Amino acid sequence: MICTMHVYICSMHTQRVAGYSAAVAALITAAACASCGGGAPPGHGPGHRSTAHRATGHGVPSAGNQASHPPAGLRAIAVAASPDPVAYSHGSIWVGHYGPDIVERINPGTGRVIARVRTGGSPIWIEGDRRWVWVANYDSATVSRINPRTNRVTATVPVGAEPEGLAIAAGSVWTSNHGDGTLSRIDERTGRRLASVHIGGQPVYLSAHGTTLWVTNSDEAAGPLHKLQKIDARTGRIVHTVSIGHQPVHAIEAYGAVWVTDYFDGAVYRLNPHTLRQTARISIGGAPDPLYPYAHRLWVGDDAGLTITPINPQANRAGPAITLPGTTRNMTSTPGSLWIAGYADSVIYQVPVR
């Protein structure tokens, strides 16, 4: 099943980077004048998203989730090829790129690329703390630690195979390693690898809330097949496991609940963070992937389309989706704006949010 999906994934991204849409091209033309060197570096290959969840989305748009046009004030900033992970840290937007194997640092005010940092192979997730910017490198099975004062990698830490997610909790940097069913734990202060914790299956992404880690996982060998795992970041111990959906991708704790995107079901699930009992299912349609809490809403990106959808966490209801000129990936925020990676079009979108 997974090998078949991998073939489709590579084909899908090859098609998606074939060219720019007219709308994106127009925005990039304007943005290129403001970016350093007059534009992004030469294009590279599309990279490969070698993970089980990168496949077709089978959801369909819900009746209450009709897409709206791009918002006024939308900005598209030209960047290197295949932008995917984004994070706001140390006053900058940090963007990781498949293929080029670099992280770019962007001034959010001017949209200029102010630094390019060489990392490991296929940077897939970025998180910042008070001192460093941490990058999980999927293909090289490492974590890069960047010093934001010098824009240089100051440590490269070996972790488990195919690290897909990265989160910071309980004084440690954690990665979820898709290729060997483990979590790797790194000392946040020293950068030294402390432990490898076996959780089984094929972990996808993880997030942190206080001293809790949330991990989405798929296990072909044992049940439940698709699951959410709650882990104590102080000990690495699995606290609770619950079966969920058909392809859970991202899970975050926000607004008093745990929220999980299901790539195949076209839905977002809401769970009680203590009991892990499902309390709501919100239809999004498409292939829901990234989740991001901002401005009293939960924002959901559609990996199969061009939209981001806000969810009202009090009403458990999706609002009108916002259509972007190109494909969407991961998100971060600055005051008044969401920043979204446009993987196929080599841009970062800045979307005004009120």
N, C-alpha and C positions, 0 to 999 in steps of 0.2 A: 504493500500500500504506500509506504513512505517513498520507496524508490520511484514508483510511478509518479508520485507528486513532485519529486525533485526534477524529473524530466520536464513536467509541465511548467514548473516554476521558472526554469532557465528559459524556456520558450516564451513565456509570458513577458519576462523582462526584456528579452531581445526585441519583441514587438513594441514594447512601451517606449523604448529609447530610440525608436527609428527616426523620430523627427519632432519638431516643435509644433504645437497648435498655433494658429494665427494669433490668437489672443495672448498666448504666452510670449510669442516672438515680439509682439508689440511692446509688452511690458518689459521684456529683457532689454530691448533696444534702448528704452529710456533708462533702465537701471544700470546698464553697462557703463554709461558716462560717469556714474557716481561710484562705481566699484574700482578697486585699485587695478592699475595696468589696463584699464579700458575693457575689462571683461574677465570671464573665467578662463582657467587654463584649458588647453586642448582637451577634447573629450576622450574618455577612455571607454573600455568595454563596460557593459551594463552590470558586471558583477554577478554573483549568484547568491540568491537568498536561499541557502540550502537548508531550509527548515520545513517541517511537516505542514505548518499552517499556511504556507504561501501557495495557495491554490485558488480555484475559482470560488467565488462567494455565491451561495445558492439562495440567499435571502432576496426578497423583493421589497421595494419601497412600501412603507405603510401608508395608509390613507392620510394620516395626520402629519406626514413627514415629507411634504412636497418641497422640492428644492427651490431656493431663491437665487437671484442673480448675484454675481460677485459684489461685495459691499463697496460703497464709496470709500476712497482712501486706501484701497488695496495696493500694496507695493510688492513687486517681484524683484528680488535681488539675485543677479547672476552669480553662481558659485561653480565650483568644480563639479565633475560628473558624479552622478549617483548619490546625492545627499540623502541621508537616512536618519541617524540619531541627531537630535538637537538638544541643547541645554543652555540655560542662562546661568552664568556664574562669573563672579569677579568682574561685573559690569559689562560683560560681553555675551554674544551669542556664539556658542561653539557648535560646529557642524562636522559630523563625520562622513566620510565618503568611501563607498565601495569602489574597487577598481584602482583609484589613485592612492588608496591607503594613507590618507592624510586627514587631519582635522584642521578646519579653517576657523579662525577667530574673526568675528564680525562686530564692528562698532554699530550698536543698534540705532544710534542717532543718525549717522551718515549713511549706513548701509555699506560702508567700505570694508573690504577684507584687509585686516591689519596684520595678520600672521597666518602662516601655513606651517603645520607641525607634522613631520613624518612619524607615523605610529606603526603598529603591526598590521598584519593582513586583515582587511575587511573590518574596520572599526564599526561596531554595531550598537553600542550604547555608551552614553556619556553621563557622568554625574560629577558635580563639584562639591567640595567642602570648603572650610575656611582657609585652607592652605593650598589645596591642589585641585587639579581637574583629572578625573580618572576615566580611562577609556578601555572598554572591553573589545578585544580584537578576535573576531570569530575564527578566521582561518589560521592564525598563528598561535592560538590557545595561550594568549598572554593578556595582561592588563598593563597599559602604559600610564605612568603617572607624570602629568605635565605640571611644571612650575609656571603659573600664570604671570609671574614677574619677568621671566626670561623667555617664555614661550618655547621651552625646551623640555624634552622627555628626560626626567631625572631618575627614573627606575622603570624597568621592564620585568614584570613578575609572571612566571609561568603559572598557569592554572589548568583546570580540567579541559577536556576536549570540547571544542566548539562552544565557547562561552557566549551565551546569547543575551543574558540580562546582567545588570549590575545595579547594586543598591548599597547604601551606607547605613549601618545601624550598629548600636552597641559598641562603638569604637572600632568597627571593622568594616572593610569593603568586601562585599560578597558578590560572587558571580554564580549564575545558574548555567550549568554546562550540559548542553543538549546532547553532546556526543558520548558521554559516559555516565549519565545519571547521577551527577554529583553537584554539590555546592563547594566552591572554594572560598576560604576565609583568609583575608589579608589584614595585617595590623595597619590601621589607618595612620598611625604615627610614624612607624618605621618603614612601611612598605614591604615587610617580610611576610611571606606566606605562612599562615599558622596551622591550617587544617584543611582536610578534604572530608566532606560529609556526604555519605552515600544516601540518596533519597529515592533512587530507582527511576525507571522510566526514561523519558526524554524531556527534561525540564525546558520550558520555553523562557518566558520572562519572569522576573521577580521585582517586587517593590517593597519598600520599607515604610512602616508606620510605627513610630516609637521603637520598641524592642521586638516588634513582630515583623517577620518576612512573609510575604504572600508569593507563592510560586504556582504558576500554571504548568501542568504536566500531562503528557500522554504516555501510556504504557502499553505496548503491544504484547507484552509477555504476561502481565498479571492485571487483575481488576483492582479498582475501577479503571476502565480504559482511559477516560479523560477525567482529570481531577484537578482540584485546587488543594494545595497544601499550606497549612499554617505552621510556621516554624519560629521557635524562640531564638532570636538572634544572640542571646547571651550564652546559650548552650549548644545551639545547632540541632536541638531536638525537635522532631516532628510532633506538634501538639495535636493536630487534627487533620484529617484528610476526608474530602467529600467528593463524590462523583458529580460532574457537572457538564452538561452540554455535549456537543459533538466535536468541537475543536476550540477549547479555551485558549486565548492568546495573552491578553493583558489582564491583570487584576490589581486594583488599587483600593486602599481604604480612604474614604473621604465622606464628609457629610453624614457621619454616623453609620456608615454601611460599607460593605465590600462590594465592589462593582467588577464584573468580569465580562469581557467581550468574547462572543462566540463567532468565530470566523465563518463556520458553515451554516449556522442557524440564522444569521442576520439579526442577532439580538444582543442585548446587554442584560445580564442577570444581576439582581440586587440580593445580597445575603446579609443576614445578621452576623456581625463580626465575632460574636461570642459563641453562638450555636451553629453557625454556618448553614442555617436553614434559609432556603430561598424565599424571599418575601415579595419579589416582583420580577416580571420578565417584560422588557421593553423592546418592541420591534423597531429595528433601525433599517433593515434591508441591506442589500449589498453584502460586503464582507467587512464587518466591523473589526478594527484592529487596535490602533492606539487609543488610550483613554487619558484625559487630562482635566483635572479640576481647576476651574478658574472662574472668577466673577459670579459666584453662587450658582454655577452650572457645571455640568460634567460634559466635556466635549469629546466626541467620538469621530475618529477618522475612518473613512471607507477605503480600504486598500484596493478594491475593485473599481472604484469610481473616482469622482472629482469633488467629493463633498466632505464637509464636517458638519456634525449634527449636535446641537445642544440638548441636554436632558435636564429638565427641572427635577432636582432630587427630592423636592417636597411632594410633587404631584406624581412622580414616577412616569413622566410623560416626555416624549421627544418633541422638540419644537421644529420649525421649518429648517431644513438643511441649507447650508450655505455652499453654493457651487463655486469652485475655484477654476481657474483656466487650465490647470493640469492636475496630475495625480497627487495624492496626499500620502504622507507618511507620519513620522513622529512630530510631537508638538512641545513647545515650551511657551513661556510668557514673559513679558515685561509690562509695567503698568500701562493699561489701556490697549494692549495688543496681544494677540496670539501669533506665534511664529511656527510655520509648518514647512516641513521638508517636502519639496516637489521633486521626488526621486527621478522620474522619467525626463523631466524638463530642465534639470540642473539649475534649479532656483530655490530660494527660500521665500515663502510668502509671509508678509506681515499683514495681518488682518485686524483692523480696528474692532474692538469689542467694548460695548458700553455696559 
